[in-house]
Amino acid sequence: MSHSQTDTAAPTEQGTLAAALRNRNLILGGLLTLVFLGAALLSFLWVPYDVTQMAIANKIKPPYADHLLGTDHYGRDILSMLMVGARTSIAVAVLAVGIGMVIGVPLGLWAAAKRGSLLDEVIMRGNDLVFAFPSLVIAVMITAAFGPSATNAIVAIGIFNIPVFARITRSGALTLWNRDFILAARVAGKGSARISFEHILPNVLNLLIVQGTIQFSLGILAEAGLSYVGLGAQPPTPSWGRMLADSQTFISFAPHMALFPGLAILLTVLGLNLMGDGLRDLFDPKLRRGRT
Amino acid sequence: MTNTLRSVAKTAAAASVIALTAGAGAAMAQDSLTLGLQLEPPHMDPTSAAAGAIDQVVYANVFEGLTRFGSDGSVNPGLAKSWDISEDGLTYTFHLVEGAKFHDGTDFEATDVVFTLDRARAEDSVNAQKSLFAGIESVEALDPATVQVTLSAPDGMFLFKMAWGDAVIVAPESIEDITTNPVGTGAFTFGNWVQGDSITLQKNPEYWGEPAMLDSATFKFISDPTAAFAAMMAGDVDVFVAFPAPENLPQFDADPRYNVLIGNTEGETIVAMNNARPPFDNKMVREAVAHAINRQDIIDGAMFGYGTPIGTFFAPHNPDYVDLTEMSAYDPEAAKALLEEAGVELPLSVKMTLPPTSYARRGGEIVAAQLREVGIEAQIENVEWAQWLENTFRNAHDYDLTIISHTEPMDIASLADPDYYTGYDNSAFREVIDQIAVESDPEVRSDLLGQAQTMLAEDYVAGFLFELPLHTVAKTGVEGLWVNMPTQATDLTAVYWDN
């Protein structure tokens, strides 16, 4: 597939690294994301306290040496809950992005391959239809109908990732279909399905990675939102959104209970967005000017 | 009050929400009240549903019974101003108040009492507390102002039973639409109901007794504890009955703008176990659950220290209460041993269905954590109120564990029914309950009540947690509210603003 690489505007390997190191967005975003991923991974091996262990006598303690981020209204360690909660967030967001990519990308490729045909119309208008619904409301409906759980949250968020990926894949692919190397592939006798996967897909991968990062951060926000209204992961599975919801009535005298999960969501989403921006700049400097 | 004044008052009532948020409330004439409640009633007929949320709005305000509860739990005259009881205790002759009218203008007469009681005890009656009427042999109107009720056996509690919300007097003329347009004889008439938001009651200018001091009262339904706190702080509601976030009470208490009233309810809060199906049809498993539960942790963690521990299905402020908490003392080791003895496979996986009240949701998380310690994995399922009533309580009894507070007074008898959602089927217990029903000697009665309580504790029918306290947060100046809740009610007939 090396011949397709030459067609992109990507700089050389060495140049990429240098550009990456110069890109402050990417560095900062990457670091925040690493902290978040690291905390989630570490939680599999070690957490300061068991998150299902309640210690009522030790409830609502502000941060101190034993509990660096304090305790919640059941006396559970907030740091541990944030670490394990990161796992929930990642799992939901990764799988939701996965659903969007696995279904959306082939749809987009297919639509681009049959551009202008009825099939293209059907696929893209179908996407518009999904787009037209307010995503969070549909997510609430899905979880209300099938019961609140992390799985249903994943499906609900995932469905709304499909049109996002289908669109971006199609628009990326459309510009490629007129290129000479595609023409060459056609002359060589390759069918459109094969061309789509062998030549188009590798060239829209950059777009997908950038979009994937953004969707990942949106997925984390959506999971937090669903958990906040009680429709995400159910107790005792820790979840940032529910921690935030639980903390509400305590906010006037125990602000740490709301502050830390709130910061965790903020910094993670910020990190992923910065990283997405950075990656976009890195992959395609031309986009930088056109960005809104 | 003249007509002009009344229309001014009505305008004030309409403007009060806006005015209060603007902080100008104190300057206005205050004769309307906005109350916050956590649960919205499913409909408006207290005689055909078990939902306490209905009585919470209509009891004593819209509907009245022959007798009625006072704030201390005493039984006082209601629509019956007096009564005579025959020597043998079988015949009650009620003398009805005169001049009372239903809100639709029809007269209240003895025939309405006959209609109400016959309807409630009929074969096809949907009354949620049919046992209240089970002892009635016949009801007869002697003249428009006198009713004679004949019992099949003497019943020392008959006047008490007639004070329940399920026994309020309804009229045949208005029974058709009672679920949406309740027509009673009370000091307030039903105004309107904005589904999902609020119910408004208006003063009944033609009330037969002491007229209400408020011109109108609005019940707003706010189920979320945070929203309840915000509504109270913003002044959107003047009173919140059964305030759902006990952690905020110290804050209200310290604020001169608010009063916090702390009282009792009749609410036995229990971890109900489905006695009718595995694994909780096994007494040893139930006993294990009882020992796995640490009541004090639940009271501290879910109720912020408010609530009296109970060891059986009986209110601790009742003189006949027997303290049996030791029988189900916190002992996780004993719980583990019992589970092993019962031969259940660990971890035992069960479902815990939780209604939206905060004691249930929070208590449930703590109970689940405590059960996990002994090897019972209780998977929490949070459901809405209507769903809980439908699937858990009323029809299917599709649950393993649930947490609920039974706020009816003296409701130990309800557990005798094997078709009740607890599924507890014990003929010996039923016999004791039947004896209590007909016993009028207070000492024998007390002894029998003790026996019944002990049986429930010995059979570990449920995990008995605590007696639900009543926290009412009110703006300073609101007077006449009930501090305790001897029955499900928000009696507004004596409430007024003292400014």
Interface residues (C-beta under 8 A of the other chain):
Chain A: T52 Q53 M54 I56 A57 K59 H73 Y74 G75 G147 P148 G230 Q234 P235 P236 Q248 T249 F250 S252 F253
Chain B: P225 T226 F229 A245 E247 N248 Q251 D297 D300 G301 R362 E365 I366 A368 A369 Q370 R372 Q379 I380 E381 N382
